[in-house]
Every structure is written in C-alpha cells, then in structure tokens.
Amino acid sequence: MSGPRARVLWLAKGLGRGGAEQLLLNCVRHADRSRYEIEVAYVLPHKDALVPALAAAGVPVHCLGGAPGRRWPLRLRALLAERRYDLVHTHMPVPAVAARLLAPGRGGPRLVHTEHNLWERYRLPTRWANALTYGRNDAVVAVSHAVADGIAAGVRRRRADGWLTVVHHGPDLGDAPAGPAARRAAREELGLPEDALVVGTVGNLTAKKDQASLLAAFALLRERVPGARLVLVGSGPLEAELRSRAGEGVLFAGMRADVPALLPGWDVFCLSSRQEGLPVALMEAMASGLPSVVTRVGGIPEIVDDGVEGRLVAPGDPAELAAALGELADPGLRERMGAAARERSKSFDVAGAQQAVERVYARVLAN
C-alpha cells in the first residue's frame, strides 16, 4: 500500500441522481476513512449533480470529461499513473471495461467492480467487452442475487470462492420527514389535492423503466378512481414522448434533489421497470412507509413479497398493473402494506453494506 491508508478510486460513468450514483454518495458517508483514502472519478461532465455533496464529504472528485474526441480513457490512464491507487472500484460497465484495459497489470491497482444491472441485459458491444475483460476483476460485488445469477451465467470461467459477493445496499434517509405535516408540505409542494389517491414513481425516463406502461395503467386506474394523481420524478430521453401520451392527472416533476421530502405526500410507490438490479428508489419508498406496486424483475422480489409489502406484477402488462394499483385504493390495505414495508426496510443497512464492501477490499488487498 502507499501509506497508512489504502488509496482507493471509485470510478463511475456519471454523478447524476440515478440509483447507482446515489449509492456512491450513501457509501461515502459510511466509509472507514481511517483505513481508506477515497477519491471519485467520473466520465460525463454534464452528469455532476452529486459532485457538491461528495466534495462536502471531503472526497476529491476528478472529472475525466467525455467531451471532444472521447479522450477520457487517456485522462483515466494519466490519473492512474499519477495517483498510483492501491485499488480501483468501478461502477457501470463502460468505465469498468476501461479500467480493466488501462490499469497496469503486475504492480498496478487491484480491481473491484460493483454490478448494478443484469449482466446479460447489456448491449451487445458491452457484453463482448465484459466477456473479454471481466476476469481481470479481483472481486465483484452484486447488488442482488438476481444480478449475481446473471454474472454467474455470463462469466463461464470458473472463479475462486469469494470472487463474487452479494451485498444489498440501502438508502441513507437520515432524519427524513414523516407524519401529517410532512404529507401536507409534500402535497403543497407538488400542487396535489389533499384527498387524492397519489401514485408516485422515481426513475430516468427511459425504455427500461417503461413509464409508458405506467401511463397506460394509470389511465385505466382513473376510470375506477377519477381523482387519482400520478407523479413522475425524473428526466430522460423519452420525456417528450411520454408527455404526449399522458392524460389527465399526470404530473411530470422533473429531476428532484428532495425525493425523501416528497415521498410522504404519496400513497403508493410504483415501478413499471422491465429490468432492475436492486432499485434504491424502491428501498427509499419502503423506508418511508409506502406500499408499492412493482414489476417482478431483477432483485425486486428479494425485498418485496407479493401481498405483504406491496404487489408484484408482470412487466409490460398495463392491465395487471392497473388492477394492482386499484387494490391499493383501499386505505386499510395501504396502511397494512406500508407498515410492513417500513418494517422490512429496517434490514436495509447502508452502513453494514459498506462494511461488507470494505471486507472485500481487505481480502483483495491482502492477496
């Protein structure tokens, strides 16, 4: 190692407000800084929403810049040579592949990768690049057992026991607002009627999140519950198309930094995703005591039992999604499922998750 503390670089594609990026910030707050000197690097300069929070936490942040000429791999190579990290911990596939290719071999940093997505769902070029370079990771952390199963199926080379570790991360809500006053404040902030049934979702407006199915389901729900409202938090490439499909009662709230403050104003949390690793937004909603209607994909069934904390439905089926949302128009059912969700969320331990990751660091650095 380079000194009393191991020098660690966390490498990500961007530092926007997505679930994987928020996970980095959560983990920084619980990292053992007496043992690890952590720095963060990211590729896309326009995705920098979390940079101020990381800087406030005392973490040096390096923007590699994906602009003209796509020279960021050269900047990454220069950073690795200059800072001489003991360990590089990658998140997201493109920077992970770059680190595997550019990090020096013998005498270079050890490589740990956290896989947030279903490995086989990556686009073909990324799958090929993963297949060629994945074995260079000294260890891999999967955010759910579903993600780990995908890795095991995609990486055929037999690895030693302990190479792949499942760590369920969780939200870091701290003193998040709750109670009637928080509910009123959230509804006032969003302009929502006090007595309306409010369904909320958080996520980038992309095909894999499939808000199109949610909009179709909500139109069916409005036939049963005319005063219902739907709040979509997030932005993305499909926003214009989704706005054109939206009917009455739909609010596009954009990208928000205050999601924990908005959650008390909702009655039901919904995810219509076609693929997920383990969504942080769902875990935040459960910790806030919201019942959920979510698709049966990725790691979601690992934290939501159908009929207990919420309802699990098939992806791409607006009718089934609408029926499940209709069930939760019942206040008593919402209260029971919301209480179960809050109780289940007590097992989401972000501090414990970071400790588990640091045990991976210690094992890798010791070998």
C-alpha positions as CSV (number, residue, x, y, z in Angstrom):
1,M,0.0,0.0,0.0
2,S,1.1,3.6,-0.5
3,G,0.8,4.6,3.2
4,P,-1.2,4.0,6.4
5,R,-4.4,4.2,4.4
6,A,-5.1,2.4,1.1
7,R,-5.7,4.8,-1.7
8,V,-9.0,3.9,-3.5
9,L,-10.5,5.3,-6.6
10,W,-14.3,4.9,-7.2
11,L,-14.9,5.2,-10.9
12,A,-18.4,5.9,-12.5
13,K,-19.8,7.0,-15.8
14,G,-21.6,9.9,-14.2
15,L,-22.6,11.5,-10.9
16,G,-26.2,12.3,-11.7
17,R,-29.2,11.4,-9.5
18,G,-29.6,7.8,-10.6
19,G,-29.8,4.9,-8.1
20,A,-26.2,3.7,-8.7
21,E,-24.8,7.2,-8.3
22,Q,-26.8,7.9,-5.2
23,L,-25.4,4.6,-3.8
24,L,-21.9,6.0,-4.1
25,L,-22.8,9.0,-2.0
26,N,-24.5,6.8,0.6
27,C,-21.4,4.6,0.9
28,V,-19.0,7.6,1.1
29,R,-20.8,8.7,4.3
30,H,-20.2,5.4,5.9
31,A,-16.7,4.5,4.6
32,D,-13.9,3.9,7.1
33,R,-11.8,6.9,6.2
34,S,-9.2,5.9,8.8
35,R,-8.4,2.9,6.5
36,Y,-9.3,4.1,3.0
37,E,-8.4,7.3,1.3
38,I,-11.2,7.5,-1.2
39,E,-11.4,9.6,-4.4
40,V,-14.0,9.6,-7.1
41,A,-13.7,10.0,-10.9
42,Y,-16.5,10.2,-13.5
43,V,-16.7,10.4,-17.3
44,L,-19.6,12.6,-18.2
45,P,-19.2,16.3,-17.2
46,H,-22.9,17.1,-17.6
47,K,-23.9,14.5,-15.0
48,D,-22.4,16.2,-12.0
49,A,-25.4,16.7,-9.6
50,L,-23.8,14.8,-6.8
51,V,-20.3,16.4,-7.1
52,P,-21.0,19.2,-4.4
53,A,-22.2,16.6,-1.9
54,L,-19.1,14.4,-2.5
55,A,-16.9,17.5,-2.1
56,A,-18.7,18.4,1.1
57,A,-18.0,15.0,2.4
58,G,-14.3,15.6,1.9
59,V,-13.9,13.4,-1.2
60,P,-11.7,14.6,-4.1
61,V,-13.6,14.3,-7.4
62,H,-11.9,14.1,-10.8
63,C,-13.9,14.8,-14.0
64,L,-12.4,12.9,-16.8
65,G,-14.7,14.6,-19.3
66,G,-16.3,12.6,-22.2
67,A,-16.2,15.6,-24.5
68,P,-14.5,16.1,-27.8
69,G,-12.6,13.2,-29.2
70,R,-13.7,10.9,-26.4
71,R,-10.3,11.3,-24.7
72,W,-11.4,10.4,-21.3
73,P,-9.7,6.9,-21.4
74,L,-6.4,8.8,-21.8
75,R,-7.2,11.0,-18.9
76,L,-8.1,7.9,-16.9
77,R,-4.7,6.3,-17.7
78,A,-2.9,9.5,-16.7
79,L,-4.8,9.7,-13.4
80,L,-4.0,6.1,-12.6
81,A,-0.3,6.7,-13.3
82,E,-0.2,9.9,-11.3
83,R,-2.2,8.8,-8.2
84,R,-0.9,5.2,-8.1
85,Y,-4.1,3.9,-6.4
86,D,-4.0,0.7,-4.4
87,L,-7.5,-0.3,-5.6
88,V,-9.9,0.9,-8.2
89,H,-13.6,0.2,-7.5
90,T,-15.7,0.6,-10.7
91,H,-19.4,1.1,-11.2
92,M,-21.2,0.9,-14.5
93,P,-19.9,-1.1,-17.5
94,V,-18.1,1.3,-19.8
95,P,-15.7,2.8,-17.2
96,A,-15.3,-0.7,-15.7
97,V,-14.1,-2.1,-19.0
98,A,-11.8,0.9,-19.5
99,A,-10.2,0.4,-16.0
100,R,-9.6,-3.3,-16.8
101,L,-7.9,-2.4,-20.0
102,L,-5.9,0.6,-18.8
103,A,-4.9,-0.3,-15.3
104,P,-1.3,-1.7,-15.2
105,G,-1.1,-5.4,-14.6
106,R,1.7,-6.5,-12.2
107,G,2.2,-3.9,-9.6
108,G,-0.9,-2.0,-10.6
109,P,-4.1,-1.3,-8.6
110,R,-6.4,-4.2,-7.6
111,L,-9.8,-4.1,-9.3
112,V,-13.2,-4.5,-7.7
113,H,-16.4,-4.0,-9.6
114,T,-19.9,-3.4,-8.3
115,E,-22.5,-4.8,-10.8
116,H,-25.8,-2.8,-10.5
117,N,-27.6,-4.3,-13.5
118,L,-28.5,-7.7,-15.0
119,W,-25.3,-8.5,-16.9
120,E,-27.0,-10.2,-19.8
121,R,-29.1,-7.1,-20.5
122,Y,-26.2,-5.0,-21.6
123,R,-26.0,-4.1,-25.2
124,L,-24.0,-6.5,-27.4
125,P,-20.7,-4.5,-27.6
126,T,-20.7,-4.1,-23.8
127,R,-21.4,-7.8,-23.3
128,W,-18.4,-8.6,-25.6
129,A,-16.2,-6.2,-23.8
130,N,-17.3,-7.7,-20.5
131,A,-16.7,-11.2,-21.7
132,L,-13.1,-10.3,-22.7
133,T,-12.2,-8.3,-19.6
134,Y,-14.5,-9.4,-16.7
135,G,-12.0,-11.9,-15.5
136,R,-9.5,-9.1,-14.7
137,N,-11.6,-8.1,-11.7
138,D,-10.1,-9.3,-8.4
139,A,-13.6,-9.3,-6.9
140,V,-17.1,-8.5,-8.0
141,V,-20.0,-7.2,-5.8
142,A,-23.5,-7.8,-7.0
143,V,-26.4,-5.7,-5.6
144,S,-28.8,-8.6,-5.7
145,H,-28.9,-12.3,-6.0
146,A,-30.6,-11.9,-9.4
147,V,-27.6,-9.8,-10.6
148,A,-25.2,-12.4,-9.2
149,D,-27.0,-15.2,-11.1
150,G,-26.7,-13.2,-14.3
151,I,-22.9,-12.8,-13.7
152,A,-22.5,-16.5,-13.0
153,A,-24.3,-17.3,-16.2
154,G,-22.3,-14.8,-18.3
155,V,-18.9,-15.4,-16.9
156,R,-18.1,-19.0,-17.7
157,R,-14.6,-19.1,-16.4
158,R,-14.7,-20.8,-13.0
159,R,-13.6,-18.4,-10.3
160,A,-12.4,-19.0,-6.8
161,D,-14.9,-18.9,-3.9
162,G,-15.3,-15.4,-2.6
163,W,-14.8,-13.7,-6.0
164,L,-18.5,-12.8,-6.2
165,T,-20.2,-11.3,-3.2
166,V,-23.9,-10.2,-2.9
167,V,-24.4,-7.0,-0.9
168,H,-27.9,-5.5,-0.6
169,H,-27.2,-1.8,-0.2
170,G,-29.9,0.5,1.1
171,P,-31.0,4.1,1.4
172,D,-29.5,6.7,3.7
173,L,-32.5,8.8,4.6
174,G,-31.3,10.0,8.0
175,D,-33.9,12.2,9.5
176,A,-36.3,12.1,6.6
177,P,-39.6,14.0,7.1
178,A,-42.6,12.0,8.1
179,G,-46.1,12.4,9.5
180,P,-49.1,14.6,8.7
181,A,-47.1,17.8,8.5
182,A,-44.7,16.3,6.0
183,R,-47.6,14.9,4.0
184,R,-49.2,18.3,3.7
185,A,-45.9,20.0,2.8
186,A,-45.2,17.5,0.1
187,R,-48.6,17.8,-1.4
188,E,-48.4,21.6,-1.3
189,E,-45.0,21.5,-3.0
190,L,-46.4,19.4,-5.9
191,G,-49.8,21.0,-6.0
192,L,-51.7,17.8,-5.2
193,P,-55.2,17.7,-3.6
194,E,-55.2,16.6,0.0
195,D,-57.8,13.9,-0.6
196,A,-56.5,12.5,-3.9
197,L,-55.0,9.0,-4.3
198,V,-51.4,9.7,-5.3
199,V,-49.2,7.2,-7.1
200,G,-45.6,8.2,-7.4
201,T,-42.6,6.9,-9.3
202,V,-38.9,7.8,-9.5
203,G,-36.6,6.9,-12.3
204,N,-34.9,8.1,-15.5
205,L,-37.4,8.4,-18.4
206,T,-36.1,5.5,-20.5
207,A,-37.3,2.4,-22.2
208,K,-36.1,0.1,-19.5
209,K,-38.1,1.9,-16.8
210,D,-41.2,1.6,-19.1
211,Q,-43.2,4.6,-17.8
212,A,-45.3,4.1,-21.0
213,S,-46.9,1.1,-19.4
214,L,-47.4,3.0,-16.2
215,L,-49.2,5.8,-18.1
216,A,-51.4,3.3,-19.8
217,A,-52.2,1.6,-16.4
218,F,-52.9,4.9,-14.8
219,A,-55.4,5.8,-17.5
220,L,-57.2,2.6,-16.6
221,L,-57.0,3.4,-12.9
222,R,-58.6,6.8,-13.4
223,E,-61.7,5.0,-14.8
224,R,-62.1,3.5,-11.3
225,V,-60.6,6.3,-9.2
226,P,-61.3,9.5,-11.2
227,G,-59.5,11.9,-8.8
228,A,-56.2,9.9,-8.7
229,R,-52.9,11.6,-9.5
230,L,-49.7,10.2,-10.9
231,V,-46.3,11.9,-10.2
232,L,-43.3,11.0,-12.3
233,V,-39.9,12.2,-10.8
234,G,-37.0,12.0,-13.2
235,S,-36.0,13.1,-16.7
236,G,-34.6,11.4,-19.7
237,P,-34.7,10.9,-23.5
238,L,-38.3,9.7,-23.6
239,E,-39.8,12.7,-21.8
240,A,-41.4,14.3,-24.8
241,E,-42.9,11.1,-26.0
242,L,-44.2,10.3,-22.5
243,R,-45.7,13.7,-22.1
244,S,-47.6,13.2,-25.4
245,R,-49.1,10.0,-24.0
246,A,-50.1,11.4,-20.6
247,G,-53.7,12.0,-19.8
248,E,-55.4,13.9,-17.0
249,G,-54.0,13.8,-13.5
250,V,-50.3,13.2,-14.5
251,L,-47.6,15.4,-13.2
252,F,-44.0,15.4,-14.6
253,A,-42.0,16.7,-11.6
254,G,-38.6,16.6,-13.4
255,M,-35.3,15.6,-11.7
256,R,-35.5,16.4,-8.0
257,A,-32.9,16.5,-5.2
258,D,-35.6,16.3,-2.5
259,V,-37.2,13.0,-3.2
260,P,-37.3,11.9,0.5
261,A,-39.3,15.0,1.3
262,L,-41.8,14.2,-1.5
263,L,-42.4,10.6,-0.5
264,P,-44.7,11.4,2.5
265,G,-47.1,13.1,0.0
266,W,-47.7,9.9,-1.9
267,D,-50.0,6.9,-1.1
268,V,-48.4,4.3,-3.4
269,F,-45.0,3.9,-4.9
270,C,-44.8,2.3,-8.3
271,L,-42.1,0.9,-10.6
272,S,-43.0,-0.4,-14.1
273,S,-39.4,-1.3,-15.0
274,R,-38.6,-4.1,-17.5
275,Q,-35.2,-4.6,-15.8
276,E,-33.7,-3.7,-12.5
277,G,-30.7,-4.6,-10.3
278,L,-32.0,-3.5,-6.9
279,P,-33.7,-0.1,-7.1
280,V,-32.6,2.4,-4.5
281,A,-35.8,4.4,-5.1
282,L,-37.9,1.5,-4.1
283,M,-35.9,1.0,-0.9
284,E,-36.3,4.7,0.0
285,A,-40.1,4.4,-0.6
286,M,-40.3,1.4,1.7
287,A,-38.3,3.1,4.4
288,S,-40.8,6.0,4.2
289,G,-43.7,3.5,4.8
290,L,-45.1,3.4,1.3
291,P,-46.7,0.3,-0.1
292,S,-45.6,-0.5,-3.6
293,V,-46.8,-1.9,-6.9
294,V,-43.7,-3.0,-8.7
295,T,-42.7,-5.4,-11.5
296,R,-41.4,-8.8,-10.8
297,V,-37.9,-8.2,-12.3
298,G,-34.3,-8.4,-11.2
299,G,-33.8,-8.1,-7.4
300,I,-37.2,-6.6,-6.7
301,P,-38.7,-9.9,-5.4
302,E,-35.8,-10.2,-3.0
303,I,-37.1,-7.2,-1.0
304,V,-40.9,-7.2,-1.7
305,D,-43.1,-10.2,-1.0
306,D,-46.3,-10.1,-3.1
307,G,-49.2,-9.3,-0.9
308,V,-47.1,-8.2,2.1
309,E,-45.1,-5.0,1.4
310,G,-46.9,-4.5,-1.9
311,R,-47.9,-6.1,-5.1
312,L,-45.6,-7.8,-7.7
313,V,-46.8,-7.7,-11.3
314,A,-45.5,-8.8,-14.7
315,P,-43.6,-6.2,-16.7
316,G,-45.2,-4.7,-19.8
317,D,-48.8,-5.5,-18.6
318,P,-50.7,-2.3,-18.0
319,A,-53.9,-4.1,-17.2
320,E,-52.3,-6.1,-14.4
321,L,-50.5,-3.0,-13.1
322,A,-53.8,-1.1,-13.1
323,A,-55.6,-3.8,-11.2
324,A,-52.9,-3.9,-8.5
325,L,-53.0,-0.1,-8.2
326,G,-56.8,-0.3,-7.9
327,E,-56.4,-2.8,-5.0
328,L,-54.4,-0.2,-3.1
329,A,-57.1,2.4,-3.4
330,D,-58.2,0.7,-0.2
331,P,-56.8,2.9,2.7
332,G,-56.7,-0.1,5.1
333,L,-54.7,-2.2,2.7
334,R,-52.3,0.7,2.1
335,E,-51.8,1.1,5.8
336,R,-51.0,-2.6,6.4
337,M,-48.7,-2.9,3.5
338,G,-47.0,0.4,4.3
339,A,-46.3,-0.7,7.8
340,A,-44.9,-4.0,6.5
341,A,-42.7,-2.1,4.1
342,R,-41.3,0.1,6.8
343,E,-40.5,-2.9,9.0
344,R,-38.8,-4.7,6.1
345,S,-36.7,-1.6,5.4
346,K,-35.1,-1.9,8.8
347,S,-33.0,-4.7,7.2
348,F,-31.6,-2.2,4.6
349,D,-28.4,-1.3,6.3
350,V,-26.2,1.1,4.2
351,A,-23.5,1.2,6.9
352,G,-23.4,-2.6,7.1
353,A,-23.3,-2.8,3.3
354,Q,-20.3,-0.5,3.1
355,Q,-18.6,-2.6,5.8
356,A,-19.2,-5.7,3.7
357,V,-17.6,-4.0,0.7
358,E,-14.6,-3.0,2.8
359,R,-14.2,-6.6,3.8
360,V,-13.9,-7.4,0.1
361,Y,-11.3,-4.6,-0.2
362,A,-9.3,-6.0,2.7
363,R,-9.3,-9.5,1.3
364,V,-8.3,-8.3,-2.2
365,L,-5.5,-6.1,-0.9
366,A,-4.2,-8.8,1.4
367,N,-3.7,-11.3,-1.5
